[in-house]
Each structure stands twice: as C-alpha cells, then as structure tokens.
Amino acid sequence: MMHTIQYLIVSIVDVYSFILFVYIIMSWIPMKSGFIADVDAALGRICDPYLGIRRVIPPIGMVDVSPILAFVVLQLVARLVVAIL
C-alpha cells in the first residue's frame, strides 16, 4: 500500500514538472494566438500560482532563475514526503 502512495506522489510530481517545463518553454514563443494561446492560458492557470516565487527572487541579469528554483523545491519536497512515508 505504501509503495502505491509513494508511486502516486512521484508520478504527480513528475507530471507537474513536465507541465512546468512545457509552460516555461512556451514562454519563449513571442507570438501566441489561437490554439497556442489557449494552451498557454490553461498552463498559466496551473503553473503561475506555484511560480509566484518570481516576485521574491529577482532575475540575475536577463535570466529568471525562479523556474530552476521551483523545479528544485518541487523535487526536494516530493523526495522528503516519499522518504517520510
């Protein structure tokens, strides 16, 4: 039973990490219209609350490092929760 819960937690974190990755890559697309705009808006509703750390961490030069920190924190918290279980 515990392995199932651990597997579920890791799977959810992996899916969310993939969604974050796609959203971050899509932020590099300059012109968004039609289907791409709809996908970007949907991913934004999912990812923006978590990526709210952008307000706390300023960019270094022209590089926004908050998504990197978001990935690291997400993975660390997931590993900690799985280790506790």
C-alpha positions in Angstrom: 0.0 0.0 0.0 2.8 2.4 0.9 4.6 1.8 -2.4 1.4 2.7 -4.2 1.1 6.0 -2.4 4.8 6.8 -3.0 4.5 5.9 -6.7 1.4 8.1 -6.9 3.2 11.1 -5.3 6.2 10.7 -7.6 4.0 10.4 -10.6 2.0 13.5 -9.8 5.2 15.5 -9.2 6.7 14.2 -12.5 3.6 15.2 -14.4 3.5 18.6 -12.8 7.3 19.0 -13.5 6.6 18.3 -17.2 3.7 20.8 -17.3 6.1 23.4 -15.7 8.7 22.6 -18.3 6.3 23.0 -21.2 4.9 26.3 -19.8 8.5 27.7 -19.4 9.4 26.7 -22.9 6.2 28.2 -24.2 7.1 31.5 -22.6 9.9 31.8 -25.2 7.3 31.8 -28.0 6.9 35.5 -28.9 3.6 35.4 -30.8 0.8 33.5 -29.2 -2.5 33.2 -30.9 -5.2 30.6 -31.5 -4.6 27.1 -30.0 -1.2 28.1 -28.6 -2.7 31.0 -26.7 -5.4 28.7 -25.3 -2.8 26.1 -24.2 -0.6 28.9 -22.7 -3.6 30.3 -20.8 -4.5 26.8 -19.4 -0.9 26.1 -18.4 -0.7 29.5 -16.8 -3.6 28.8 -14.6 -1.9 25.6 -13.4 1.7 26.9 -13.1 1.5 30.6 -12.2 0.4 30.1 -8.6 3.4 27.9 -8.0 5.8 30.1 -10.0 4.7 33.1 -7.8 8.2 33.0 -6.3 9.2 35.2 -9.2 8.1 38.1 -7.1 10.5 37.1 -4.3 13.6 36.1 -6.4 14.8 38.9 -8.7 16.3 37.9 -12.1 20.0 37.7 -12.4 20.8 40.0 -15.3 18.3 38.9 -18.1 17.9 35.4 -16.7 14.9 34.4 -14.5 16.2 31.7 -12.2 12.9 31.2 -10.3 11.8 28.3 -12.6 15.0 26.5 -11.7 14.4 27.0 -8.0 10.8 25.9 -8.5 12.0 22.6 -10.0 14.5 22.0 -7.2 12.0 22.8 -4.4 9.3 20.6 -6.0 11.7 17.6 -6.3 13.1 18.1 -2.8 9.6 18.3 -1.2 8.4 15.2 -3.2 11.5 13.2 -2.1 11.0 14.3 1.5 7.4 13.3 1.5 8.2 9.9 0.0 11.1 9.3 2.5 8.7 10.1 5.4 6.2 7.6 4.1 
